Amino acid sequence: MTDDDMRSRHAVVVGGGLAGITAALQLAEAGVSVTLVEGRPRLGGLAFSFRRGDLTIDNGQHVYLRCCTAYRWFLDRVDGAHLAPLQDRLDVPVLDVARKRGPRLGRLRRSALPVPLHLAASLATYPHLSLAERAAVGRAALALKKLDPADPALDGIDFGTWLGRHGQSQRAIEALWDLVGVATLNATAPNASMGLAAMVFKTGLLSEPGAADIGWARVPLGDLHDTLARKALDSAGVRTELSTRVRGISRAEFGRWQVELDRELLEVDTVVLAVPQREAHALLPEGALEDPDRLLDIGTAPILNIHVLYDRKVLRQPFFAALGTPVQWVFDRTEASGLADGQYLALSQSAAEDEIDEPVAALRERYLPELERLLPAARGAQVRDFFVTRERTATFAPTPGVGRLRPGARTRAPGLYLAGAWTATGWPATMEGAVRSGFSAAGAALSALGRPHEHPLKEAA
């Protein structure tokens, strides 16, 4: 192959979420000419912002952990790490309002001690569990540390069953395991694959002391995933086509691919499908996967986000988690949204199958009194605005058995690759998983093209 041939390689990445952006950047940095195609008028996929009056609103609250090395790479790559800093040390306020003697605040914190001692003091004083429950949690954590999340046998059982076998009470599941698991897996313990649950808890809580330190954007997500990402793509030489649909993908001559867009036909060497599983299924050429209908068996799970604007400050913490109430996690988004007066709280409600289609009026009637239970300062405050954002297919459903359904980056069709948090990353549906899938798809494509490249994460190389 001549140098001219090496320089003339072209790729189309379909989908402008984190997976597609990552794949496009990796391909472009290896010298491939890349066109990124996105049907929406913006980048960012399901982690985006929109305008509501004078405010900039995130569609939902997204966080990441220190162990999310791929997403941290993404933030560095788009020059946005300083806009989404991590906690110095894990500290999660947990407020229980169901106690007969009144609300009680506890905290999940870590120390600088080595694993598992880094959480020992916090667990020993965690007020939402009895002494016996705390001891049982410690024993279960040690058992979990010995598991291999990649063991296919774990994918076939549910997390709730495993917790029951390891002496976890319903209270322990509610006040600790589901407190973390629902937010990270988007499923309660009985509905979550043990393999994915083991991955989350082992990596986040039992790998290194700082692994679970929490980071979140102090600016609108669109600043990171759209504005800064677009700048990075432009600098890398990627051609980005927004508000553009892909109508079909088919084989061309000489092992190339034709990608039919709204207004043009592209002929390229490589195609990366970085779209949700149902969209990927619809675009896959015949024979690309041995059993393409398996993609349709990967279910989805919703996340409901409730947004409340008060005329005054009602919460002093940047966020907290709640027990004894339908409220799960509450974040202060005042500064990030641009609100100059009052306070804006965002409630993130995962595994929201029962509420995702509830009318706004019913949700208002349910959640405003709950916020007053949790936050006494809200009882006399005026609600200036109350609205809801719904992501009905926010994540893939992490149900037992889902692991065998998730495809890898490579397909049976040379030059065609898959990316997305739903592919076989080993992670649940997170921003981390999305970026990792972009690495995998780009790496597979570059290997096939004979392009030298290194994996951005040394531990995954």
C-alpha beads as a LAMMPS data file, in Angstrom:
LAMMPS data file: protein, C-alpha beads

461 atoms
460 bonds

1 atom types
1 bond types

-500.0 500.0 xlo xhi
-500.0 500.0 ylo yhi
-500.0 500.0 zlo zhi

Masses

1 110.0

Atoms # bond

1 1 1 0.000 0.000 0.000
2 1 1 1.379 3.409 -0.943
3 1 1 1.675 6.403 1.352
4 1 1 -1.106 8.043 -0.647
5 1 1 -3.386 5.089 0.096
6 1 1 -2.532 5.324 3.782
7 1 1 -3.405 8.993 3.847
8 1 1 -6.694 8.625 2.003
9 1 1 -8.620 6.502 4.496
10 1 1 -12.065 7.832 5.298
11 1 1 -14.529 6.979 8.075
12 1 1 -18.082 7.923 8.962
13 1 1 -19.133 7.913 12.595
14 1 1 -22.917 7.772 12.989
15 1 1 -24.035 9.364 16.259
16 1 1 -22.754 12.403 18.126
17 1 1 -23.012 11.193 21.715
18 1 1 -19.968 10.559 23.882
19 1 1 -19.243 7.255 22.133
20 1 1 -19.326 8.786 18.668
21 1 1 -17.327 11.870 19.640
22 1 1 -14.658 9.671 21.224
23 1 1 -14.441 7.350 18.217
24 1 1 -14.216 10.311 15.829
25 1 1 -11.433 11.959 17.833
26 1 1 -9.434 8.731 18.040
27 1 1 -9.759 8.009 14.333
28 1 1 -8.869 11.556 13.338
29 1 1 -5.819 11.626 15.590
30 1 1 -4.556 8.510 13.794
31 1 1 -4.751 10.328 10.467
32 1 1 -8.114 9.065 9.223
33 1 1 -10.424 11.565 7.498
34 1 1 -13.609 11.516 9.596
35 1 1 -17.175 12.686 9.068
36 1 1 -19.369 12.648 12.191
37 1 1 -23.104 12.559 11.475
38 1 1 -25.711 13.420 14.118
39 1 1 -29.468 13.637 13.618
40 1 1 -29.986 16.188 16.367
41 1 1 -28.958 19.842 16.036
42 1 1 -26.365 19.328 18.797
43 1 1 -23.802 16.904 20.127
44 1 1 -23.928 15.122 23.477
45 1 1 -26.490 12.361 23.011
46 1 1 -28.574 11.898 26.164
47 1 1 -26.344 14.114 28.313
48 1 1 -27.262 17.570 27.057
49 1 1 -28.618 21.009 27.952
50 1 1 -31.445 23.198 26.682
51 1 1 -32.711 26.707 27.251
52 1 1 -35.750 27.486 29.384
53 1 1 -36.290 31.221 29.506
54 1 1 -33.055 32.786 30.736
55 1 1 -31.754 29.532 32.217
56 1 1 -29.700 26.686 30.793
57 1 1 -31.095 23.353 31.992
58 1 1 -29.487 19.915 31.882
59 1 1 -31.892 17.197 30.776
60 1 1 -30.745 15.223 33.806
61 1 1 -28.121 15.213 36.525
62 1 1 -25.034 13.286 35.454
63 1 1 -22.117 12.446 37.743
64 1 1 -18.948 10.439 37.367
65 1 1 -16.416 8.903 39.780
66 1 1 -12.673 9.140 40.085
67 1 1 -12.465 5.539 38.799
68 1 1 -14.118 6.686 35.535
69 1 1 -10.779 7.066 33.796
70 1 1 -12.219 7.091 30.269
71 1 1 -14.651 9.921 30.957
72 1 1 -11.873 11.800 32.734
73 1 1 -9.797 11.361 29.550
74 1 1 -12.739 12.809 27.605
75 1 1 -12.930 15.850 29.876
76 1 1 -9.195 16.420 29.497
77 1 1 -9.386 15.934 25.725
78 1 1 -12.062 18.617 25.302
79 1 1 -10.301 20.887 27.816
80 1 1 -13.192 20.680 30.276
81 1 1 -11.827 18.897 33.357
82 1 1 -11.713 22.127 35.377
83 1 1 -15.430 22.618 34.691
84 1 1 -16.400 19.252 36.204
85 1 1 -14.110 18.796 39.229
86 1 1 -14.057 15.818 41.571
87 1 1 -14.591 15.916 45.310
88 1 1 -11.350 15.942 47.280
89 1 1 -12.745 12.964 49.177
90 1 1 -16.005 10.992 48.922
91 1 1 -18.703 12.571 51.093
92 1 1 -22.389 11.816 50.535
93 1 1 -24.994 13.275 52.916
94 1 1 -27.864 10.785 53.374
95 1 1 -31.034 12.131 54.997
96 1 1 -33.636 9.702 56.394
97 1 1 -37.057 11.265 56.989
98 1 1 -38.928 8.085 57.916
99 1 1 -37.684 7.809 61.500
100 1 1 -40.338 8.111 64.204
101 1 1 -38.031 10.365 66.222
102 1 1 -37.610 12.763 63.302
103 1 1 -35.263 13.144 60.339
104 1 1 -31.663 12.075 60.746
105 1 1 -28.629 12.908 58.640
106 1 1 -25.870 10.394 58.045
107 1 1 -22.863 10.481 55.757
108 1 1 -21.005 8.017 53.578
109 1 1 -17.396 9.150 53.572
110 1 1 -13.987 7.714 52.976
111 1 1 -10.670 8.192 54.694
112 1 1 -7.167 8.007 53.242
113 1 1 -6.658 4.502 54.643
114 1 1 -6.153 1.594 52.244
115 1 1 -9.062 -0.487 50.943
116 1 1 -11.262 -1.683 52.633
117 1 1 -10.385 0.343 55.742
118 1 1 -11.088 3.581 53.862
119 1 1 -14.837 3.054 54.438
120 1 1 -14.659 1.286 57.802
121 1 1 -15.117 4.344 60.011
122 1 1 -18.014 5.645 57.891
123 1 1 -19.773 2.283 57.935
124 1 1 -19.213 1.873 61.681
125 1 1 -20.996 5.155 62.376
126 1 1 -23.602 5.055 59.594
127 1 1 -26.786 5.828 61.548
128 1 1 -29.263 4.378 59.062
129 1 1 -28.276 0.766 59.802
130 1 1 -28.153 -1.234 63.008
131 1 1 -24.890 -2.558 64.385
132 1 1 -25.719 -6.057 63.122
133 1 1 -26.624 -4.703 59.653
134 1 1 -23.351 -2.794 59.451
135 1 1 -21.392 -5.932 60.328
136 1 1 -23.299 -7.907 57.678
137 1 1 -22.576 -5.212 55.084
138 1 1 -18.863 -5.504 55.867
139 1 1 -18.953 -9.264 55.365
140 1 1 -20.835 -8.915 52.064
141 1 1 -18.340 -6.311 50.839
142 1 1 -15.453 -8.677 51.538
143 1 1 -17.263 -11.455 49.645
144 1 1 -17.950 -9.085 46.761
145 1 1 -14.279 -8.113 46.584
146 1 1 -13.415 -11.727 45.719
147 1 1 -15.764 -11.887 42.721
148 1 1 -14.795 -11.567 39.064
149 1 1 -17.411 -9.278 37.450
150 1 1 -16.613 -10.804 34.051
151 1 1 -17.668 -14.295 35.216
152 1 1 -20.623 -15.192 32.944
153 1 1 -22.301 -17.030 35.832
154 1 1 -22.735 -13.727 37.690
155 1 1 -24.566 -12.199 34.746
156 1 1 -27.255 -14.856 35.067
157 1 1 -28.319 -14.037 38.641
158 1 1 -29.745 -10.865 40.117
159 1 1 -28.064 -8.651 42.679
160 1 1 -30.971 -8.930 45.124
161 1 1 -30.664 -12.703 45.319
162 1 1 -26.930 -12.466 45.958
163 1 1 -27.450 -9.855 48.688
164 1 1 -30.064 -12.067 50.339
165 1 1 -27.688 -15.022 50.306
166 1 1 -25.108 -12.844 52.023
167 1 1 -27.299 -11.810 54.917
168 1 1 -28.402 -8.372 53.755
169 1 1 -31.653 -7.129 55.272
170 1 1 -34.214 -5.160 53.289
171 1 1 -33.168 -2.101 55.266
172 1 1 -29.516 -2.584 54.327
173 1 1 -30.465 -2.943 50.675
174 1 1 -32.575 0.228 50.801
175 1 1 -30.207 2.360 52.872
176 1 1 -26.933 1.349 51.249
177 1 1 -26.844 -1.087 48.333
178 1 1 -29.761 0.411 46.379
179 1 1 -28.806 3.932 47.409
180 1 1 -25.698 3.468 45.268
181 1 1 -26.919 0.782 42.881
182 1 1 -30.078 2.471 41.632
183 1 1 -28.153 5.630 40.781
184 1 1 -25.351 3.794 38.950
185 1 1 -27.219 0.838 37.418
186 1 1 -30.654 2.432 36.904
187 1 1 -32.270 -0.628 38.481
188 1 1 -33.114 -1.943 41.917
189 1 1 -31.166 -4.932 43.215
190 1 1 -33.713 -7.608 42.149
191 1 1 -33.653 -6.253 38.583
192 1 1 -29.899 -5.859 38.188
193 1 1 -27.366 -8.320 36.813
194 1 1 -25.029 -9.470 39.560
195 1 1 -22.146 -9.146 37.120
196 1 1 -22.804 -5.449 36.548
197 1 1 -23.477 -4.831 40.230
198 1 1 -20.200 -6.534 41.168
199 1 1 -18.407 -4.376 38.617
200 1 1 -19.891 -1.154 40.052
201 1 1 -19.231 -1.898 43.715
202 1 1 -15.884 -3.610 43.254
203 1 1 -14.504 -0.876 40.997
204 1 1 -16.103 2.086 42.741
205 1 1 -15.787 1.129 46.385
206 1 1 -13.240 -1.650 46.665
207 1 1 -10.472 -0.941 44.149
208 1 1 -8.650 2.050 45.620
209 1 1 -9.481 4.581 48.347
210 1 1 -10.414 7.468 46.047
211 1 1 -12.243 5.470 43.380
212 1 1 -15.739 6.613 44.412
213 1 1 -14.989 10.328 44.817
214 1 1 -17.784 12.079 42.924
215 1 1 -17.435 14.615 40.124
216 1 1 -20.102 16.619 38.328
217 1 1 -20.326 19.529 35.927
218 1 1 -20.424 22.990 37.460
219 1 1 -21.516 24.312 34.052
220 1 1 -24.296 23.118 31.735
221 1 1 -23.526 19.721 30.204
222 1 1 -23.899 21.261 26.773
223 1 1 -20.811 23.382 27.452
224 1 1 -18.800 20.163 27.778
225 1 1 -20.475 17.649 25.486
226 1 1 -21.483 20.041 22.696
227 1 1 -19.545 23.331 22.683
228 1 1 -16.141 22.078 23.855
229 1 1 -16.539 18.720 22.094
230 1 1 -17.311 20.480 18.808
231 1 1 -14.226 22.643 19.252
232 1 1 -12.087 19.544 19.839
233 1 1 -13.551 17.825 16.779
234 1 1 -12.941 20.886 14.637
235 1 1 -9.335 21.101 15.848
236 1 1 -8.833 17.411 15.008
237 1 1 -10.106 18.009 11.468
238 1 1 -13.380 16.114 11.893
239 1 1 -16.209 17.216 9.619
240 1 1 -19.344 17.380 11.789
241 1 1 -22.792 17.244 10.190
242 1 1 -25.633 18.037 12.598
243 1 1 -29.375 17.730 11.910
244 1 1 -28.470 15.059 9.361
245 1 1 -29.993 11.605 9.159
246 1 1 -28.361 8.436 7.894
247 1 1 -30.864 6.739 5.613
248 1 1 -28.906 3.601 4.832
249 1 1 -25.576 1.799 4.875
250 1 1 -24.576 -0.606 2.125
251 1 1 -21.566 -2.316 0.635
252 1 1 -19.668 -0.546 -2.131
253 1 1 -16.953 -1.803 -4.455
254 1 1 -13.484 -2.774 -3.293
255 1 1 -14.580 -3.496 0.285
256 1 1 -15.745 0.045 0.943
257 1 1 -19.053 1.313 2.351
258 1 1 -21.725 3.663 1.057
259 1 1 -23.452 5.820 3.665
260 1 1 -26.591 7.566 2.415
261 1 1 -27.284 10.874 4.129
262 1 1 -30.169 13.285 3.643
263 1 1 -28.398 15.229 0.908
264 1 1 -25.323 13.247 -0.125
265 1 1 -23.848 9.811 -0.551
266 1 1 -20.503 9.114 1.107
267 1 1 -18.158 6.302 0.115
268 1 1 -15.799 5.384 2.966
269 1 1 -13.536 2.643 4.289
270 1 1 -14.885 2.530 7.835
271 1 1 -18.274 3.020 9.499
272 1 1 -18.812 3.286 13.248
273 1 1 -22.422 2.991 14.383
274 1 1 -22.516 4.900 17.680
275 1 1 -26.287 5.009 18.113
276 1 1 -28.738 3.260 20.491
277 1 1 -29.298 -0.447 19.969
278 1 1 -32.604 -0.153 18.113
279 1 1 -31.213 2.430 15.721
280 1 1 -28.146 0.269 15.166
281 1 1 -30.385 -2.718 14.430
282 1 1 -32.291 -0.713 11.822
283 1 1 -29.090 0.398 10.049
284 1 1 -27.106 -2.844 10.186
285 1 1 -26.563 -4.440 6.763
286 1 1 -27.639 -8.060 6.417
287 1 1 -25.090 -10.466 7.853
288 1 1 -23.262 -7.895 9.938
289 1 1 -24.177 -9.748 13.148
290 1 1 -24.878 -13.440 13.548
291 1 1 -28.122 -12.709 15.407
292 1 1 -28.970 -9.016 14.998
293 1 1 -32.335 -9.416 16.745
294 1 1 -30.440 -9.866 19.998
295 1 1 -30.020 -6.096 19.977
296 1 1 -33.786 -5.763 20.272
297 1 1 -33.698 -7.957 23.375
298 1 1 -31.538 -5.397 25.183
299 1 1 -34.216 -3.508 27.087
300 1 1 -34.207 0.120 28.142
301 1 1 -34.788 1.820 31.485
302 1 1 -36.093 5.349 32.135
303 1 1 -34.865 8.211 34.289
304 1 1 -37.182 10.973 35.480
305 1 1 -35.797 14.394 36.366
306 1 1 -37.794 16.907 38.401
307 1 1 -36.784 20.575 38.372
308 1 1 -37.880 23.032 41.071
309 1 1 -37.060 26.737 41.256
310 1 1 -37.534 28.398 44.648
311 1 1 -37.509 32.095 45.475
312 1 1 -34.885 31.555 48.174
313 1 1 -32.081 29.215 49.222
314 1 1 -33.501 26.049 50.777
315 1 1 -30.480 23.704 50.537
316 1 1 -26.971 24.414 51.819
317 1 1 -25.291 21.264 50.481
318 1 1 -24.347 20.813 46.798
319 1 1 -26.316 17.522 46.833
320 1 1 -27.731 14.829 49.081
321 1 1 -29.398 11.419 48.909
322 1 1 -32.663 10.623 50.686
323 1 1 -34.296 7.665 52.456
324 1 1 -37.885 7.141 53.557
325 1 1 -39.243 9.210 50.661
326 1 1 -39.778 8.838 46.908
327 1 1 -37.000 11.409 46.442
328 1 1 -33.686 9.760 45.533
329 1 1 -30.956 12.355 44.884
330 1 1 -31.190 16.168 44.973
331 1 1 -28.643 18.523 43.393
332 1 1 -28.243 22.280 43.572
333 1 1 -28.058 23.521 39.953
334 1 1 -28.458 27.222 40.702
335 1 1 -25.089 28.500 39.584
336 1 1 -24.698 26.104 36.662
337 1 1 -28.052 27.143 35.180
338 1 1 -27.330 30.860 35.386
339 1 1 -30.047 31.558 37.982
340 1 1 -29.221 34.833 39.700
341 1 1 -31.913 34.892 42.393
342 1 1 -33.376 32.034 44.458
343 1 1 -32.343 28.378 44.163
344 1 1 -32.807 25.699 41.522
345 1 1 -32.911 22.057 42.661
346 1 1 -32.840 19.053 40.343
347 1 1 -34.153 15.671 41.518
348 1 1 -32.717 12.638 39.736
349 1 1 -35.109 9.680 39.880
350 1 1 -33.623 6.498 38.430
351 1 1 -35.456 3.218 37.738
352 1 1 -38.564 5.381 37.257
353 1 1 -40.761 2.940 35.348
354 1 1 -43.768 3.644 37.591
355 1 1 -43.558 7.426 37.215
356 1 1 -42.075 8.170 33.821
357 1 1 -45.468 8.911 32.246
358 1 1 -47.112 10.569 35.253
359 1 1 -48.625 14.022 34.526
360 1 1 -46.623 17.005 35.743
361 1 1 -49.471 18.024 38.053
362 1 1 -49.414 14.640 39.796
363 1 1 -45.630 14.759 40.187
364 1 1 -45.841 18.276 41.595
365 1 1 -48.450 17.176 44.118
366 1 1 -46.249 14.273 45.175
367 1 1 -42.776 15.803 45.232
368 1 1 -43.194 19.326 46.571
369 1 1 -44.461 18.054 49.967
370 1 1 -41.591 15.534 50.015
371 1 1 -39.077 18.319 49.500
372 1 1 -40.672 20.197 52.389
373 1 1 -40.244 17.096 54.565
374 1 1 -36.590 16.900 53.597
375 1 1 -35.831 20.624 53.629
376 1 1 -37.595 22.644 56.338
377 1 1 -36.484 25.881 54.644
378 1 1 -38.645 24.964 51.647
379 1 1 -41.864 25.092 53.690
380 1 1 -42.311 28.817 53.386
381 1 1 -40.603 29.264 50.037
382 1 1 -42.408 30.219 46.849
383 1 1 -42.119 27.782 43.945
384 1 1 -41.384 29.891 40.893
385 1 1 -41.241 27.001 38.449
386 1 1 -41.768 23.257 38.466
387 1 1 -41.112 21.167 35.371
388 1 1 -40.076 17.669 34.385
389 1 1 -37.691 16.115 31.866
390 1 1 -38.178 12.484 30.917
391 1 1 -35.689 10.137 29.326
392 1 1 -37.772 7.052 28.615
393 1 1 -34.829 5.150 27.150
394 1 1 -32.115 6.745 29.294
395 1 1 -30.042 3.565 29.641
396 1 1 -30.036 -0.043 28.620
397 1 1 -31.748 -2.180 31.252
398 1 1 -29.047 -3.997 33.295
399 1 1 -31.211 -7.091 33.783
400 1 1 -29.753 -10.523 34.521
401 1 1 -28.577 -12.085 31.263
402 1 1 -27.986 -8.802 29.460
403 1 1 -24.261 -9.512 29.258
404 1 1 -24.725 -12.249 26.647
405 1 1 -26.756 -9.869 24.489
406 1 1 -24.238 -7.004 24.351
407 1 1 -22.101 -7.160 21.202
408 1 1 -18.465 -6.207 20.944
409 1 1 -17.143 -3.434 18.731
410 1 1 -16.355 -5.691 15.777
411 1 1 -19.062 -7.008 13.477
412 1 1 -18.893 -9.779 10.878
413 1 1 -18.722 -7.102 8.168
414 1 1 -15.137 -5.825 7.718
415 1 1 -14.968 -2.090 8.218
416 1 1 -18.198 -1.832 10.243
417 1 1 -18.026 -1.297 14.015
418 1 1 -20.396 -0.693 16.922
419 1 1 -20.106 1.793 19.767
420 1 1 -22.392 2.906 22.571
421 1 1 -22.752 2.318 26.291
422 1 1 -24.970 -0.697 25.459
423 1 1 -22.113 -2.593 23.774
424 1 1 -19.853 -5.017 25.653
425 1 1 -17.827 -2.553 27.716
426 1 1 -18.144 -4.417 31.011
427 1 1 -19.681 -1.237 32.469
428 1 1 -23.312 -0.315 33.004
429 1 1 -24.890 2.455 30.918
430 1 1 -22.752 5.380 32.039
431 1 1 -20.778 8.171 30.433
432 1 1 -17.728 6.076 31.265
433 1 1 -19.082 3.108 29.343
434 1 1 -19.921 5.293 26.353
435 1 1 -16.391 6.689 26.103
436 1 1 -14.864 3.238 26.541
437 1 1 -16.997 1.936 23.690
438 1 1 -15.670 4.715 21.486
439 1 1 -12.132 3.644 22.322
440 1 1 -12.954 0.033 21.433
441 1 1 -14.596 0.840 18.101
442 1 1 -11.846 3.215 17.016
443 1 1 -9.136 0.801 18.127
444 1 1 -10.673 -2.070 16.176
445 1 1 -11.041 0.116 13.094
446 1 1 -7.487 1.417 13.245
447 1 1 -6.114 -2.105 13.667
448 1 1 -7.996 -3.204 10.551
449 1 1 -6.696 -0.179 8.657
450 1 1 -3.125 -0.912 9.724
451 1 1 -2.831 2.399 11.544
452 1 1 -0.472 2.481 14.540
453 1 1 -2.284 3.590 17.681
454 1 1 -2.178 3.304 21.446
455 1 1 -5.087 2.862 23.818
456 1 1 -5.546 6.110 25.755
457 1 1 -5.923 4.235 29.058
458 1 1 -2.805 2.394 30.052
459 1 1 -4.636 -0.089 32.283
460 1 1 -6.892 -1.091 29.351
461 1 1 -4.166 -1.317 26.738

Bonds

1 1 1 2
2 1 2 3
3 1 3 4
4 1 4 5
5 1 5 6
6 1 6 7
7 1 7 8
8 1 8 9
9 1 9 10
10 1 10 11
11 1 11 12
12 1 12 13
13 1 13 14
14 1 14 15
15 1 15 16
16 1 16 17
17 1 17 18
18 1 18 19
19 1 19 20
20 1 20 21
21 1 21 22
22 1 22 23
23 1 23 24
24 1 24 25
25 1 25 26
26 1 26 27
27 1 27 28
28 1 28 29
29 1 29 30
30 1 30 31
31 1 31 32
32 1 32 33
33 1 33 34
34 1 34 35
35 1 35 36
36 1 36 37
37 1 37 38
38 1 38 39
39 1 39 40
40 1 40 41
41 1 41 42
42 1 42 43
43 1 43 44
44 1 44 45
45 1 45 46
46 1 46 47
47 1 47 48
48 1 48 49
49 1 49 50
50 1 50 51
51 1 51 52
52 1 52 53
53 1 53 54
54 1 54 55
55 1 55 56
56 1 56 57
57 1 57 58
58 1 58 59
59 1 59 60
60 1 60 61
61 1 61 62
62 1 62 63
63 1 63 64
64 1 64 65
65 1 65 66
66 1 66 67
67 1 67 68
68 1 68 69
69 1 69 70
70 1 70 71
71 1 71 72
72 1 72 73
73 1 73 74
74 1 74 75
75 1 75 76
76 1 76 77
77 1 77 78
78 1 78 79
79 1 79 80
80 1 80 81
81 1 81 82
82 1 82 83
83 1 83 84
84 1 84 85
85 1 85 86
86 1 86 87
87 1 87 88
88 1 88 89
89 1 89 90
90 1 90 91
91 1 91 92
92 1 92 93
93 1 93 94
94 1 94 95
95 1 95 96
96 1 96 97
97 1 97 98
98 1 98 99
99 1 99 100
100 1 100 101
101 1 101 102
102 1 102 103
103 1 103 104
104 1 104 105
105 1 105 106
106 1 106 107
107 1 107 108
108 1 108 109
109 1 109 110
110 1 110 111
111 1 111 112
112 1 112 113
113 1 113 114
114 1 114 115
115 1 115 116
116 1 116 117
117 1 117 118
118 1 118 119
119 1 119 120
120 1 120 121
121 1 121 122
122 1 122 123
123 1 123 124
124 1 124 125
125 1 125 126
126 1 126 127
127 1 127 128
128 1 128 129
129 1 129 130
130 1 130 131
131 1 131 132
132 1 132 133
133 1 133 134
134 1 134 135
135 1 135 136
136 1 136 137
137 1 137 138
138 1 138 139
139 1 139 140
140 1 140 141
141 1 141 142
142 1 142 143
143 1 143 144
144 1 144 145
145 1 145 146
146 1 146 147
147 1 147 148
148 1 148 149
149 1 149 150
150 1 150 151
151 1 151 152
152 1 152 153
153 1 153 154
154 1 154 155
155 1 155 156
156 1 156 157
157 1 157 158
158 1 158 159
159 1 159 160
160 1 160 161
161 1 161 162
162 1 162 163
163 1 163 164
164 1 164 165
165 1 165 166
166 1 166 167
167 1 167 168
168 1 168 169
169 1 169 170
170 1 170 171
171 1 171 172
172 1 172 173
173 1 173 174
174 1 174 175
175 1 175 176
176 1 176 177
177 1 177 178
178 1 178 179
179 1 179 180
180 1 180 181
181 1 181 182
182 1 182 183
183 1 183 184
184 1 184 185
185 1 185 186
186 1 186 187
187 1 187 188
188 1 188 189
189 1 189 190
190 1 190 191
191 1 191 192
192 1 192 193
193 1 193 194
194 1 194 195
195 1 195 196
196 1 196 197
197 1 197 198
198 1 198 199
199 1 199 200
200 1 200 201
201 1 201 202
202 1 202 203
203 1 203 204
204 1 204 205
205 1 205 206
206 1 206 207
207 1 207 208
208 1 208 209
209 1 209 210
210 1 210 211
211 1 211 212
212 1 212 213
213 1 213 214
214 1 214 215
215 1 215 216
216 1 216 217
217 1 217 218
218 1 218 219
219 1 219 220
220 1 220 221
221 1 221 222
222 1 222 223
223 1 223 224
224 1 224 225
225 1 225 226
226 1 226 227
227 1 227 228
228 1 228 229
229 1 229 230
230 1 230 231
231 1 231 232
232 1 232 233
233 1 233 234
234 1 234 235
235 1 235 236
236 1 236 237
237 1 237 238
238 1 238 239
239 1 239 240
240 1 240 241
241 1 241 242
242 1 242 243
243 1 243 244
244 1 244 245
245 1 245 246
246 1 246 247
247 1 247 248
248 1 248 249
249 1 249 250
250 1 250 251
251 1 251 252
252 1 252 253
253 1 253 254
254 1 254 255
255 1 255 256
256 1 256 257
257 1 257 258
258 1 258 259
259 1 259 260
260 1 260 261
261 1 261 262
262 1 262 263
263 1 263 264
264 1 264 265
265 1 265 266
266 1 266 267
267 1 267 268
268 1 268 269
269 1 269 270
270 1 270 271
271 1 271 272
272 1 272 273
273 1 273 274
274 1 274 275
275 1 275 276
276 1 276 277
277 1 277 278
278 1 278 279
279 1 279 280
280 1 280 281
281 1 281 282
282 1 282 283
283 1 283 284
284 1 284 285
285 1 285 286
286 1 286 287
287 1 287 288
288 1 288 289
289 1 289 290
290 1 290 291
291 1 291 292
292 1 292 293
293 1 293 294
294 1 294 295
295 1 295 296
296 1 296 297
297 1 297 298
298 1 298 299
299 1 299 300
300 1 300 301
301 1 301 302
302 1 302 303
303 1 303 304
304 1 304 305
305 1 305 306
306 1 306 307
307 1 307 308
308 1 308 309
309 1 309 310
310 1 310 311
311 1 311 312
312 1 312 313
313 1 313 314
314 1 314 315
315 1 315 316
316 1 316 317
317 1 317 318
318 1 318 319
319 1 319 320
320 1 320 321
321 1 321 322
322 1 322 323
323 1 323 324
324 1 324 325
325 1 325 326
326 1 326 327
327 1 327 328
328 1 328 329
329 1 329 330
330 1 330 331
331 1 331 332
332 1 332 333
333 1 333 334
334 1 334 335
335 1 335 336
336 1 336 337
337 1 337 338
338 1 338 339
339 1 339 340
340 1 340 341
341 1 341 342
342 1 342 343
343 1 343 344
344 1 344 345
345 1 345 346
346 1 346 347
347 1 347 348
348 1 348 349
349 1 349 350
350 1 350 351
351 1 351 352
352 1 352 353
353 1 353 354
354 1 354 355
355 1 355 356
356 1 356 357
357 1 357 358
358 1 358 359
359 1 359 360
360 1 360 361
361 1 361 362
362 1 362 363
363 1 363 364
364 1 364 365
365 1 365 366
366 1 366 367
367 1 367 368
368 1 368 369
369 1 369 370
370 1 370 371
371 1 371 372
372 1 372 373
373 1 373 374
374 1 374 375
375 1 375 376
376 1 376 377
377 1 377 378
378 1 378 379
379 1 379 380
380 1 380 381
381 1 381 382
382 1 382 383
383 1 383 384
384 1 384 385
385 1 385 386
386 1 386 387
387 1 387 388
388 1 388 389
389 1 389 390
390 1 390 391
391 1 391 392
392 1 392 393
393 1 393 394
394 1 394 395
395 1 395 396
396 1 396 397
397 1 397 398
398 1 398 399
399 1 399 400
400 1 400 401
401 1 401 402
402 1 402 403
403 1 403 404
404 1 404 405
405 1 405 406
406 1 406 407
407 1 407 408
408 1 408 409
409 1 409 410
410 1 410 411
411 1 411 412
412 1 412 413
413 1 413 414
414 1 414 415
415 1 415 416
416 1 416 417
417 1 417 418
418 1 418 419
419 1 419 420
420 1 420 421
421 1 421 422
422 1 422 423
423 1 423 424
424 1 424 425
425 1 425 426
426 1 426 427
427 1 427 428
428 1 428 429
429 1 429 430
430 1 430 431
431 1 431 432
432 1 432 433
433 1 433 434
434 1 434 435
435 1 435 436
436 1 436 437
437 1 437 438
438 1 438 439
439 1 439 440
440 1 440 441
441 1 441 442
442 1 442 443
443 1 443 444
444 1 444 445
445 1 445 446
446 1 446 447
447 1 447 448
448 1 448 449
449 1 449 450
450 1 450 451
451 1 451 452
452 1 452 453
453 1 453 454
454 1 454 455
455 1 455 456
456 1 456 457
457 1 457 458
458 1 458 459
459 1 459 460
460 1 460 461
